[in-house]
Amino acid sequence: MESRQTDDTVVNGVHDNDIEASDNAAPASAKPRDLFQKCYDFTIADEVKAKGLYPYFRPLEENEGPVVTIEGRKVIMAGSNNYLGLTADPRVKEAAQKAIAKYGTSCSGSRYLTGTVKLHVELEEKLAQYFGSEDCMIISTGYQAGQAIVPTLVQGRGEYVISDKDNHACIVVANLMARGATANVERYKHNDMADLERVLQKLPLDAPKLIATDGVFSVSGAIVNLPDIVKLGKKYNARIMVDDAHAVGVIGKGGRGTASEFNLEKEVDITMGTFSKSFASLGGFITGERAVINYIKHQAPALIFSASPTAASVAAALKALEIMQQEPERIERLIKNATRVRNGLKSLGFRLMDARTAIVSVIIGDQDKTLVFWRKLYDAGIFVNAFVRPGVMPGYEMLRTSYMSTHEEWQLDKIVTEFGKIGKELGVIE
């Protein structure tokens, strides 16, 4: 179901180390296999739907931020990444509408050719200034940002990317692309600095290396141990890339992300992120040294061969950035709201992932019980995210909740209250 891809995951039904063997032709007597058979055999989603427990692809009919309309009724949204509550802000919506009036609905080309408009350049300049970096480039999605960085910079047989095992799927796929270009991919245990050093020690000291990590991990909400990564990067000749998708607008000075949180802005070589969360839009960004950004702009297929972000999306992100800088109290409220729920659930005896960000993940520990719990919360007027296998390890099936600065106290208290009622009913807590 909800799948968090890892390097051990089968990609498109084939492990990457099986590709060479697949070149061998099947014996003439073998029964022909249908490429679509795997599709016909995939029945689990329909089985869960038949039980009324399917939590995915539910269309929103109206979005007011902390409250949405689904299936004709109002529901408290506790599963969105709309951390600063700006997707429904009238100022952001107006900015997008004005951009459509001026530029139309599409840029009709890639950034490289005809798809760059003045708004793209304006946003890049303002983001570079905001993050204190030399340069910035924006790209069509946050998912593509990783694919623009990793396989573009890590290409040769003697080059390495070293990746946290819990990194987001966009980095995982980027790693596979780098591996396909004959580069080397190494992984280390989640946020485990001793294991990271073990991996680095076995690599040639003079080899080019990139340590890739999430800043705030999307499932748990945990913050990376960036200070130790910086130390190890210096010790073992490795550049550092941080994916700040869930960090910008959440942690750091004025919401400037993980490097800012630890006063390491000058020590992180590349920061990537998305506009689909705190920036209330769609698209991705990459910041770093001017020479590095310039190289990626002219070499990355993810940028060159993809249509550019629409003017409406860029204008919305620009306005969100402006509001973020003018109203830093939104970030304070966000953390206060998440902390209120986190403390309330802890006091009831729930087992939570250790974090202090906008994400509060509640471990249920059983697949069926997680889906039933999700359904009961939904029936009570609360929408959260169900994470089950293979997206999480067995025993870590969970309900991932996330909060906005615009949630009201009564909404947060209702979430805690309903969790408590259902948790006792299902035997998750006493």
GUKESE-959745 format. One record per atom (N, C-alpha, C, CB): residue in one letter; x, y, z. Coordinates in pm, whole numbers, plus 50000, padded with zeros to 5 digits. Glycine has a CB too. Example, Ala and Ser with C-alpha at 12.3 -4.5 7.8 and 13.67 -1.06 7.14 Angstrom:
A513194943150780;A512304955050780;A513204967050780;A511314955350905;S512854977550708;S513674989450714;S512905000350787;S514084994050572;
//
This chain:
M500834988150000;M500005000050000;M500865012450000;M499075000050120;E500775021350102;E501655033150105;E503085028350115;E501305042550225;S503855030450010;S505185024150003;S506295034250011;S505315016249876;R507195032450109;R508395040350119;R509515032050062;R508705044750266;Q509945035349941;Q510885026949868;Q512265027249932;Q510985031449723;T512925015849941;T514295015149987;T515115008049882;T514395007850124;D516445008549899;D517305002349799;D517114987249791;D518755005449829;D516514981149895;D516254966849892;D514964963449819;D516214961350033;T514164973749789;T512864971449728;T513024967049583;T512004984049736;V512144958049541;V512114954249400;V511584966149321;V511234941549376;V512294970249219;V511894981449135;V511314976049005;V513084990949108;N510034979248979;N509364974348858;N509424959048846;N509974980648733;G509434952348961;G509394937848960;G510734931148940;G508484933348854;V511814938748925;V513134932848899;V514164939248990;V513544934548750;H514954931149061;H516074936449136;H517154940849038;H516624925949235;D517854951749071;D518874956648979;D519974946348957;D519474969649031;N520244937649054;N521304927749034;N520824915748952;N521834922949167;D519564915948912;D519034905248826;D519044909248679;D517614901648868;I519384921648650;I519224926548513;I520094919048415;I519534941348506;E521354916548451;E522264909748360;E521764895748327;E523664908948420;A521264888648430;A520794874948408;A519584874648316;A520464868348541;S518794885548315;S517574885548236;S517844886048087;S516704897248274;D519114888548047;D519444888747906;D519374874947841;D520824894547887;N519444864647923;N519414851047869;N518004847747820;N519874840747976;A517894843247700;A516584839947644;A516004827647712;A516684837647492;A514674827447729;A514014815947788;A514024804347689;A512564819547830;P514054791947738;P514014780447647;P512764780947560;P514044767247727;A512904776047437;A511794776747342;A510554769447393;A512214770847208;S510764759447479;S509634751647528;S508914758347644;S510104738047570;A509504768947699;A508884775447815;A507574782047775;A509844785847876;K506634781847867;K505334788147843;K505504803247838;K504304784047952;P504974810047737;P505094824647729;P504504831247853;P504394830047603;R505194841547902;R504704848848020;R504134862247977;R505834850848123;D503034866048038;D502364878648006;D502934889648095;D500814877448024;L503394900448034;L503934911648109;L502954916948212;L504354922648016;F501654916148181;F500634921848270;F500194912348380;F499444926048189;Q500774900048387;Q500284890348484;Q500414895648627;Q501044877348471;K501494902948654;K501684908548787;K500554918148824;K503024915748796;C500004924748723;C498884933948746;C497624926248781;C498634942648622;Y497404915148708;Y496214907048733;Y496294900248870;Y496054896548624;D497524897248915;D497704890549043;D497634900049161;D499024883349045;F497694913249135;F497674923249243;F496234925449288;F498324936749196;T495864919349400;T494474919849446;T494324926049585;T493894906049446;I495424928749654;I495324932949793;I494554945949809;I496704934549853;A494754955449717;A494034968249728;A492524966049719;A494494977949618;D492094957549626;D490664954849611;D490114947549734;D490404946449485;E490934938949793;E490504931849913;E490284941350030;E491524921149952;V491194951050045;V491044960850152;V489854970050124;V492344969150167;K489654973549998;K488494981849962;K487194974749998;K488514985149811;A487154961749972;A485934954050000;A485594954050149;A486094939649950;K486604955650232;K486394956250378;K486054970250426;K487624951150451;G486104979950334;G485824993750372;G486955000450447;G484594994250456;L488184995150432;L489325000150510;L490375006850423;L489954988850587;Y490085009550298;Y491095014850206;Y491305029750232;Y490665012550059;P492525033750271;P492745047750310;P493355056750205;P493595048050429;Y493545051650081;Y494335058949982;Y493485064149866;Y495425050049929;F493985074249797;F493365080149678;F491945085149704;F493335069949567;R491695090149823;R490365095549853;R490335110149809;R490025094250005;P489485113649715;P489495127149659;P488935137749755;P488705127449530;L489655148949764;L489165160349840;L488205168149751;L490335169449889;E487075171849805;E486095179749730;E486235194649759;E484685175149764;E486855197749873;E487115211649912;E488235211550013;E485825218449969;N489085221650008;N490245222050098;N490325235750164;N491555219050021;E490075235950294;E490155248350369;E491395248650458;E488895250050454;G492295238950438;G493495238250522;G493335227650628;G493815251850586;P493075231650753;P492915221650860;P491615213850851;P492995228450993;V490695218350768;V489435211350746;V489265209250596;V488215219250807;V488905197050556;V488665194050415;V487295187350403;V489785184950357;T486805186850280;T485545179850254;T485855167350174;T484545188950178;I485455155850229;I485615142950163;I484285135550172;I486765134550228;E483835130550057;E482575123150052;E481425131150113;E482715109750124;G481455144250086;G480345152850125;G480335157250270;G479105146050097;R481375154250348;R481365158550488;R482695164750527;R481045146650580;K482635173650626;K483815180450676;K484635171050764;K483425193150753;V485935171150742;V486845162450816;V488055170650859;V487275150050730;I488525168550982;I489755174951026;I490925168250955;I489925174051182;M491725175950886;M492865170550813;M494095170150904;M493155178950686;A494515157950938;A495705156051020;A496685147050946;A495335150051158;G496695148350813;G497605140150734;G498255147750621;G496875128350679;S498125160950622;S498645169050513;S500025174350545;S497685180650482;N500795177450441;N502105183850458;N502005199050440;N503115178050359;N500825204250449;N500555218550438;N500915225350570;N499055221150401;Y502195224550606;Y502625227650742;Y502275241750790;Y504095225650752;L502395251550705;L502125265350746;L500705269750711;L503125274850682;G499915260350660;G498505263250633;G498285273150520;G497855268350755;L499215273950425;L499155284450324;L498435280350195;L500535288750290;T498085267650179;T497425263750053;T496055270350038;T497275248550046;A495445273850150;A494125280350144;A494215295350173;A493175273650243;D495425300550185;D495585314850215;D495175323150094;D497065317850255;P494295332950113;P493815341049999;P494935348049925;P492815351350048;R496005351849994;R497115358949929;R497865349849833;R498075364550034;V498015337249871;V498705327549786;V497845324349664;V499035314649864;K496575322449686;K495665319349574;K495585331149476;K494265315849627;E495555343249529;E495495355049442;E496755356249357;E495305367849527;A497915353449417;A499175354049342;A499185344249226;A500365351249435;A498665332049251;A498595322049144;A497645326449033;A498145308549202;Q496525332349072;Q495545336748973;Q496105348048886;Q494265341349043;K496835357348946;K497435368348869;K498485363048771;K498065378648964;A499225352848814;A500245347048725;A499605340248605;A501105336948802;I498485333648625;I497765327448513;I497295338148415;I496555319048564;A496775349148470;A496295359948384;A497415365648298;A495655371048469;K498645365948351;K499775371948280;K500505362048189;K500755377848378;Y500695349748239;Y501545340148167;Y500795328248107;Y502595335048260;G499515326548142;G498775315048094;G498945303148188;G499225311347955;T498425291648146;T498365280048233;T499575270948223;T497135272148201;S500425272948122;S501605264548106;S502745272748047;S501305252248016;C503975268648082;C505155275148022;C505535268447890;C506335274748119;S504915257047859;S505005250747726;S506415247247681;S504385259647625;G507265243747775;G508615239747737;G509465237547860;G509255250147647;S510665232747839;S511585230447952;S512265243447991;S512635219647916;R512795243648113;R513555255348157;R514685258348059;R514115253148299;Y515255247948004;Y516445249047919;Y516145256547789;Y516975235147887;L514925255347740;L514585261147611;L513605272847628;L513985250547518;T512335270547605;T511375281647605;T510565282847733;T510425280247489;G510855274447833;G509985273547950;G510365282248068;G509935259847995;T511345291148054;T511715299748165;T510995313248153;T513245301848171;V510305317148259;V509695330448264;V510355338248377;V508135329448285;K510075351048382;K510725359848479;K510505355148622;K510225373948462;L509345349448649;L509035344748785;L509995333848830;L507595339548791;H510415325148740;H511365314648776;H512665320748830;H511675305648654;V513175330348758;V514435336748797;V514275344348928;V514925346248685;E513145351048944;E512885358549067;E512855349349188;E511545366249055;L512185337949174;L512105328549285;L513475322649316;L511105317449255;E514245319449215;E515595314049237;E516465324049313;E516255310349103;E516385336449275;E517195346649342;E516765348349488;E517085360049268;K515475348449512;K514985350449648;K515255338249737;K513505353649647;L515175326449680;L515495314449759;L516975313849792;L515075301749683;A517835317349698;A519275317649725;A519575327249838;A520065321649598;Q518935338749835;Q519125348549943;Q518585343250076;Q518425361849907;Y517435337150072;Y516785331850192;Y517645321250260;Y515405325950158;F518225312250180;F519035301450235;F520515305350252;F518935289350147;G520885317350208;G522265321550221;G523215313650133;G522695320350362;S522745309550016;S523575301849923;S523945310449803;S522845289049877;E524935306049728;E525365313649611;E524335313549500;E526665308149560;D523655302249484;D522745301249370;D521645291149401;D523505297249242;C520615291349317;C519485282249332;C518905279449195;C518395288249427;M518415267449176;M517635264249056;M516345257549099;M518435255148958;I515275260249027;I514005253649057;I513695243748946;I512845263949074;I512935233548980;I512655222448891;I511195218348909;I513605210548917;S510665210348822;S509225208148815;S508625201648939;S508905199648697;T509355192449004;T508865186249127;T510015183949223;T508155172849096;G509685182849351;G510705179349449;G511285165649423;G510135179949589;Y510465156349374;Y510915142849343;Y512035143049239;Y509745134349292;Q511905152149141;Q512915153049036;Q514215159549084;Q512355160848919;A514135166949193;A515345173849240;A516455163949271;A515025182349364;G516105153049339;G517115142849370;G517685136749244;G516515131949457;Q516845134649144;Q517305128749017;Q518155138548938;Q516115124248933;A517975151448962;A518815161448897;A520185162148962;A518145175148900;I520265158949092;I521525160449165;I522375147849157;I521245163849310;V521855136749210;V522695125149236;V523305119149109;V521905114649308;P522505114749011;P523135108448893;P523895118348805;P522085101548810;T523615131448823;T524355141448746;T525745143648803;T523575154648743;L525855143248936;L527145145649001;L527935132849026;L526935152849131;V527235121849050;V527905109049083;V527715099748964;V527315102549216;Q528745098748880;Q528575091748752;Q529575080548729;Q528685101548641;G530845082448765;G531885073048725;G532055061348819;G533165080148713;R532825051548773;R533055039448854;R533775042448985;R533875029448774;G534585052648988;G535325055949109;G534645066249197;G536665060849074;E533345068749173;E532595078649252;E531515071549333;E531955089449159;Y531185077549449;Y530295070749543;Y529205080149594;Y531095065249661;V527995074549610;V526955081149688;V526685072349808;V525645083649604;I526675078349927;I526465071050052;I525155076150111;I527675073050153;S524185067250127;S522805071250150;S522225064750275;S521955067550030;D521515072650356;D520785067550471;D519715057650423;D520135079250553;K519575046450494;K518625036050452;K517175040750457;K518785023750540;D516885051350533;D515505056250543;D515265068650458;D515175059350688;N516175071550366;N515955083050278;N514685081550195;N517145084850185;H514145092950156;H512935093050074;H513165085949940;H512455107450050;A512085081149882;A512165073649756;A512805081649644;A510795069249714;C512695095049646;C513295102949539;C514815101449540;C512915117749552;I515415100049657;I516865097849665;I517195083449627;I517385101149807;V516355074149670;V516585060049637;V516605058049486;V515495051249701;V515625063649417;V515585062249271;V516765069349207;V514265067649216;A517125080849260;A518295088049209;A519555079649226;A518455101549280;N519645072549339;N520795063649361;N520835052549256;N520735057549502;L519685046849226;L519625036149125;L520045041348988;L518215030249119;M519675053848959;M520085059848833;M521605061748829;M519375073248811;A522175065848941;A523635067448948;A524325053948932;A524045073949082;R523755043748995;R524315030348984;R524245025448840;R523575020549078;G523165028848772;G523035025148632;G524085031948544;G521665028548582;A524575043448592;A525635050548519;A527015046148566;A525485065648536;T527075034648632;T528295027848680;T528895033848807;T529325028148572;A528235043448870;A528715048448999;A528415038149107;A528055062249033;N528975040449226;N528815031149337;N527845036749440;N530185028149402;V526935028449488;V525955032549588;V526185024449715;V524505030549536;E526395031449826;E526545025149956;E525445030450048;E527955027850015;R525035022050145;R524015026450239;R524495024250382;R522695019050214;Y523955032350472;Y524265030650614;Y522965030450694;Y525205041950664;K523045024550812;K521855023250898;K521305037150932;K522195015551027;H520005037650947;H519305050250963;H519875058751076;H517855047750988;N520365070551039;N520865080451134;N521925074751228;N519705086051216;D522635064551184;D523635057751266;D525015062351220;D523505042051255;M525615071051299;M526885077051258;M528045067151264;M527185089051346;A527975057651355;A529025047351361;A529005038951235;A528855038451486;D527795035751186;D527695027751065;D528075035950943;D526285022151049;L527745048850943;L528185057450834;L529715057750827;L527625071750852;E530365058950942;E531825059150940;E532395045650895;E532375062751079;R531725034850934;R532165021550889;R532155020850737;R531265010550949;V531095025950676;V530995025950530;V532075034750468;V529595030650485;L532265046650523;L533235056050468;L534665050650479;L533125069550539;Q534935043650588;Q536295038450611;Q536725028450505;Q536375031850747;K535785021150449;K536145010750353;K536305016150210;K535084999750353;L535985029050190;L536095035050057;L537425042250043;L534925044850032;P537945043249922;P539205050549900;P539065065149946;P539615050049751;L540005069750026;L539915083250081;L539885093849972;L541075085750175;D540625091449864;D540715101649758;D539585100849657;D542035100249686;A538655091349673;A537545089949579;A536495100749602;A536905075949592;P535895106149496;P534795115849512;P533585109149576;P534405122049375;K532985115849676;K531865109749749;K530795120249776;K532355103549881;L529545115549783;L528415123949821;L527625116549929;L527505127349698;I527505122550047;I526625117250151;I525255123650131;I527185120150296;A524235115350109;A522875120150084;A521965116250199;A522335114449950;T521245125850251;T520365123050364;T519145132150364;T521115124450496;D518035127150418;D516915135950451;D517335144850568;D515625127650487;G516765156850572;G516975165350689;G516005161650798;G516815180250651;V514715161450765;V513675155950851;V513115143950777;V512535166750885;F513155132350840;F512715120150773;F511185119650769;F513275107650846;S510665116250652;S509255118250624;S508325108950700;S509015116650480;V508795097250738;V507925087750808;V507905090650958;V508385073350783;S509075092551016;S509175094251161;S509125108651206;S510435088051209;G509565117951120;G509695131851162;G510995134651235;G508545135651249;A511885124651244;A513155126351314;A514075135451234;A513835112651338;I514955142551306;I515925151551244;I517255144351232;I516065164751326;V517925146051119;V519205139551096;V520265145051192;V519655141550949;N521235136651224;N522375140951306;N523375147951214;N523045128651379;L523025160051175;L523825167251076;L525215171151127;L523095179651033;P525365175251253;P526715178751298;P527735167551279;P526675182751443;D527345155251311;D528285144151295;D528505140651149;D527765131851370;I527475142251066;I527655139850923;I528665149750865;I526305140850848;V528575162250908;V529525172250861;V530945168550901;V529155186250916;K531125164151025;K532455160051071;K533005148450988;K532415156051220;L532145138550963;L532585126950887;L532845130550741;L531535115850896;G532055139750688;G532275144150551;G533645150450534;G531205153850508;K534025158650629;K535355165050624;K536465154750641;K535475175850733;K536235145050728;K537265135050758;K537505125750640;K536875126950880;Y536445122750564;Y536555112550459;Y536325118050318;Y535565101550487;N536525130950300;N536495136650165;N535135134750097;N537595130450079;A534065138150168;A532715136350112;A531955149450113;A531945125650191;R531305152550003;R530365163549998;R529045159150062;R530135168249851;I528205168950100;I526975165750174;I525775171950104;I527065170950320;M524745163650083;M523475168150028;M522365165150127;M523195161349892;V521525174950154;V520405173350247;V519095176050174;V520565182950369;D518155166750188;D516805168450136;D515955174650247;D516195154750086;D515605187250229;D514885194650334;D513395195950306;D515495208450350;A512835186450236;A511405187150201;A510525189250323;A510985174450130;H510805181950432;H509975182850552;H510605191650660;H509725168850608;A511655198950624;A512345207450721;A512095222350699;A513825204650715;V512035226550573;V511825240650544;V510445244950592;V511995243450392;G510405256150662;G509155260850720;G508815254050851;G508045258750624;V509695245050896;V509425237451018;V510525239451122;V509295222450985;I511795237851082;I512905239551174;I513915249551115;I513595225951203;G514855253851198;G515855263551154;G515385277751176;G516185261351009;K516295287151168;K515975301251187;K515015305951079;K517255309851186;G513825310251120;G512835314751023;G512395303850928;G513365326150945;G512535291350971;G512115280050887;G513095276550777;G510795282950825;R514365280050795;R515355278150689;R515925264050682;R516465287850706;G515425254950761;G515755240950744;G516855235650834;G516135238850607;T517345223850796;T518225216050883;T519575222550905;T518435202250825;A520215227350801;A521525233750818;A521415245650911;A522085238150682;S520365253450896;S520145264950984;S519895260551127;S518975273250934;E519185249451144;E518885244351278;E520165241951358;E518075231451270;F521225237651289;F522485234451356;F523585244751329;F522955220651313;N523215256251271;N524205266551236;N525305260951147;N524805272351364;L524905253051049;L525865246650959;L525595250450813;L525805231550975;E525075262550792;E524705266750658;E525875266150560;E524155280750662;K527065269050608;K528235269350519;K528865255450503;K529265279150572;E528395245850577;E528995232450576;E528235222450489;E529085227050716;V526995225550456;V526195216750370;V526385221450226;V524665217050410;D526775212250139;D527125215950002;D525915218049912;D528005205449942;I524905209549928;I523705210549844;I522475208249931;I523755200249726;T521495216849915;T520195214849980;T519135213949871;T519875226450081;M518285204049882;M517155202849790;M515865202749870;M517265190049704;G514775205949803;G513495206149872;G512355206949774;G513435217649971;T511185209449828;T509955209349749;T509115221449782;T509155196549773;F508255225149689;F507275235749713;F505925230149758;F507085244149588;S505805216949764;S504495210749787;S504115209949934;S504485196949728;K504945215050022;K504655214450165;K504515228650221;K505755206750241;S505525233850287;S505395247250347;S505165258150244;S506615250450428;F505635255950120;F505495266150016;F504145265549943;F506605264849917;A503295256249981;A501895256149936;A501745255949784;A501175268149990;S502615248549716;S502575248749571;S503045235349516;S503435260249516;L503695235549401;L504245223549339;L505545227249270;L503225217149238;G506565218949290;G507865221449228;G508965217949326;G507985236049183;G510215219349282;G511335216349368;G512435226649351;G511875202449338;F513405226549443;F514515235849435;F515815228949477;F514255248249523;I516915234549429;I518255229849464;I519105242249490;I518885220649351;T519805242749603;T520695253949632;T522105248849653;T520205261749756;G523085257549624;G524475253749643;G525405264049581;G524745240049584;E526655260149561;E527615268949496;E527185271949353;E529025262749497;R527525283849307;R527115288049173;R527615278549065;R527615302249144;A528865274349077;A529425265348975;A528705251948972;A530925263049001;V528305247049090;V527615234149098;V526215235249038;V527525229249245;I525495245849073;I524155247749020;I524215249648868;I523465259749086;N525185257048822;N525345259148679;N525595246048606;N526485268948652;Y526415237348664;Y526695224348603;Y525425215948596;Y527775216848683;I524675215348706;I523445207348708;I522455212748605;I522805207448849;K522335225948595;K521405231948498;K521695227448355;K521485247248507;H522965225648326;H523345222448187;H523575207548163;H524585230048151;Q523455199348268;Q523755185148252;Q522625175848294;Q524965181748330;A521685180448377;A520695171448437;A519505168948344;A520195177148569;P519305156648297;P518125153548214;P516815156748285;P518145138948173;A516785155348418;A515545158048492;A515085172348475;A515745155048639;L516015181448452;L515675195348426;L515495197848277;L516745204648483;I516455193348198;I516495196748056;I515305191047979;I517785191647994;F514865179148018;F513825172247940;F512475172048010;F514265158147911;S512275181048105;S510985181748175;S510405195748159;S511145178248325;A509095196448139;A508445209548130;A508635217148260;A506945207948099;S508785230148250;S509095238348368;S507865240248456;S509645251948325;P508085243848583;P506955246648672;P506075257748616;P507455250448813;T504785256348631;T503875266548578;T504065279748652;T502415261848589;A503715290548584;A503825303848645;A502965304748772;A503405314748545;A501805298348770;A500935298548888;A501605291949007;A499605291648858;S502275280548983;S502955273449091;S504095282049148;S503505260049042;V504855288449060;V505985296549103;V505505308849179;V506845300648982;A504465315249130;A503925327049198;A503405323549336;A502815333349114;A502755311849348;A502265307449478;A503425305249575;A501445294649464;A504505298949528;A505665296649612;A506335309749652;A506665287649541;L506405319149559;L506965332349590;L506185339249701;L506975341149464;K504875338949690;K504045345449793;K504175338049927;K502575345849748;A504225324749922;A504395317150046;A505725320450113;A504315301950018;L506785321750034;L508085325550089;L508005339250155;L509155325549979;E507335348550090;E507165361950147;E506425361450280;E506415370950049;I505345353750285;I504565352650409;I505385345950518;I503265344750383;M506125335650481;M506965328550577;M507955338050645;M507725317250507;Q508505347250567;Q509485356550621;Q508805367650703;Q510295362750507;Q507625371550662;Q506915382250732;Q506175377450856;Q505955388950639;E505835364550861;E505035359250971;E505695346951033;E503615355550922;P506875348651096;P507575337351155;P506795330551268;P508915341751208;E505795337551320;E504965331551425;E504225319251377;E503975341751478;R504045317951246;R503395305951192;R504215293351226;R503215307151038;I505515294651219;I506385283251249;I506305279751396;I507845286251209;E506265289851481;E506135287551624;E504825280451656;E506225300851701;R503735284951592;R502435278551615;R502425264151566;R501325286351546;L503075261751453;L503135248251399;L503755238651499;L503935248051268;I504915242051551;I505595233251646;I504785232151775;I507015238451676;K504185243051818;K503345242751938;K502175233051918;K502815256851972;N501555233551802;N500415224651774;N500835210051773;N499775228351641;A501935207051703;A502405193251698;A502805188251836;A503585191951602;T503425196851914;T503835193052050;T502635190352138;T504705204052113;R501575198052121;R500355196152199;R499795182052176;R499295206752162;V499735177952049;V499215164652018;V500195153952064;V498945163251867;R501485155952039;R502495146152078;R502435143352229;R503905151052039;N502375153952307;N502325152252453;N501015145552496;N502475165852522;G499905149152429;G498625143052463;G498605128152435;G497515149852388;L499145124052321;L499165109952287;L500125102152376;L499555108152141;K501255108252409;K502185101752502;K501545099352637;K503455110152519;S500795109252686;S500165107952816;S499125096852819;S499525121052856;L498575093452702;L497595082552694;L498265068852684;L496675084652574;G499575068752664;G500295056052657;G500605051152518;G499525045852727;F500385059352415;F500705055152279;F502225054852259;F500055064552176;R502645045952172;R504055044852134;R504285053552011;R504455029952106;L505135063652025;L505365073151918;L506785072051865;L505085087251965;M506975075751738;M508315077451685;M508915089851750;M508295078551529;D510205089351784;D510855100151854;D511115111751758;D512175095351917;A510475123151782;A510615134651693;A510175147251766;A509815132551564;R510505158751706;R510055171651760;R509665181051646;R511165178051847;T509255175451535;T508895183551419;T507365183451402;T509595178351292;A506895186051280;A505455186851255;A504805173151240;A505195194951131;I505615162651232;I505125149051211;I505045141651343;I506035141351112;V503895135751370;V503695127551490;V503195113951444;V502675134351591;S504085103951449;S503745090551400;S503465081251516;S504875084951313;V502295074851511;V501815066251619;V501955051751575;V500345069651658;I502785044151643;I503015030251606;I501885021451660;I504395025351659;I501205014551570;I500145005151608;I500714991051616;I498955005751508;G501574987551522;G502294974851529;G501594962951469;G502594971751667;D500464965251403;D499724954351341;D499024959951217;D498684947951441;Q499134952751106;Q498624957950979;Q497114959550981;Q499024948850866;D496384949051015;D494924949651014;D494404959951114;D494324935951044;K495014960051232;K494564969251336;K494824983851295;K495274966251469;T495914986051221;T496214999551173;T495135004551078;T497574999951104;L494704995750987;L493674999650890;L492325001550958;L493564989150780;V492004993151055;V490744994951129;V490785007951209;V490484982851224;F491925010651272;F492095022951349;F491905035051257;F493505023351416;W492525034351137;W492375045351041;W490895047651010;W493155042350911;R490165036750984;R488755038050945;R487925044251058;R488175024350907;K488195040251180;K487425045451294;K487725060351314;K487755037551423;L488975064351295;L489285078651302;L488565086351192;L490815080851292;Y488565080551073;Y487895087150960;Y486395088550988;Y488125079150830;D485785078151040;D484365078751073;D484085089151182;D483865065051118;A485095091651266;A484955101651373;A485265115751323;A485875098251489;G485595116951194;G485825130151136;G487255134751136;G485015140051208;I488205125151134;I489625128451136;I490325120451027;I490275125651276;F491115127250944;F491855120350839;F493335120250873;F491625127150702;V493915108150878;V495345106250901;V495875096950792;V495635100451044;N497185094150795;N497795085350695;N498145071850756;N499065091950635;A497715061150690;A498045047650735;A499295042850662;A496865037850710;F500325039250738;F501565033750681;F501655019050719;F502825041750731;V501595010450618;V501634995950642;V502704989950552;V500234989350616;R502944976750569;R503934969950487;R503534970550339;R504094955250533;P504484972150245;P505934971950265;P506544985550293;P506574966250145;G505694995750317;G506225008950343;G506965010350474;G505145018750339;V506645001750570;V507345001550698;V507664987150735;V506475008250810;M508584985350827;M508964971950870;M507824965450950;M510244972350954;P507734952150948;P506744945251032;P506914949351178;P506884929851017;G505804952051243;G505844956651381;G505874971751395;G507024950951450;Y506074978751281;Y506094993351283;Y504944999251201;Y507434998451229;E503904991451177;E502734997051110;E502225008851195;E501614985951090;M501915019851127;M501635031851204;M500605040851138;M502905039551225;L500125050251219;L499305061251170;L500175073751178;L497965062851253;R500495079151061;R501335091151056;R500425103351053;R502285090950933;T500555111751155;T499795124051158;T500755135851140;T499005125351291;S500245146651085;S501075158551065;S500185170851084;S501755158650924;Y500795181851123;Y500015193251171;Y500355206151098;Y500235195251319;M499455215751114;M499575228751047;M499565239751153;M498425230850944;S500105251051116;S500055262351207;S498625267451223;S500965273651158;T497755263951129;T496375268951131;T495385259551201;T495925271250990;H495855248151252;H494955239951333;H494545247551459;H495635226451371;E493295246251498;E492815252451621;E492915242451736;E491355257351604;E492975247651858;E493185239051975;E492095228551988;E493245247352102;W490855232251959;W489765222451974;W489925210951875;W488405229151954;Q490465213951757;Q490705203451658;Q491795193851706;Q491095209551522;L492855199451762;L493955191251813;L493475182651930;L495135200151857;D492675188552018;D492175181052134;D491215169852091;D491465190452232;K490445172551985;K489555162051934;K490365150351880;K488615167751825;I491455153351812;I492325142851759;I492835134051872;I493505148851681;V493335140351979;V493865132752093;V492755124552158;V494505142252197;T491595130752175;T490465123752241;T490045111452160;T489275133352258;E489875112952031;E489435101751947;E490505090751940;E489095106651805;F491775094751935;F492835084751940;F492715076652069;F494235091451931;G492465083552180;G492355076552308;G491195066752311;G492195086452419;K490025071052264;K488835062352262;K489085049852178;K487615070052209;I489565051952057;I489765040851963;I490905032052010;I490035046151821;G491965038252061;G493105030552110;G492705020752220;G494185039852163;K491855025052310;K491365016052416;K490445005352359;K490635023952526;E489595009452266;E488644999952205;E489374988752134;E487715007152107;L490484991952066;L491224981951989;L492344975452069;L491794988251866;G492504979652193;G493524973452276;G494934978252246;G493474958652261;V495064989552181;V496394995052154;V496975001352278;V496335005352041;I496115007652360;I496505013052491;I495545007552595;I496505028752491;E495935008552719;E495075003352827;E494075013852872;E495934998852946;
//
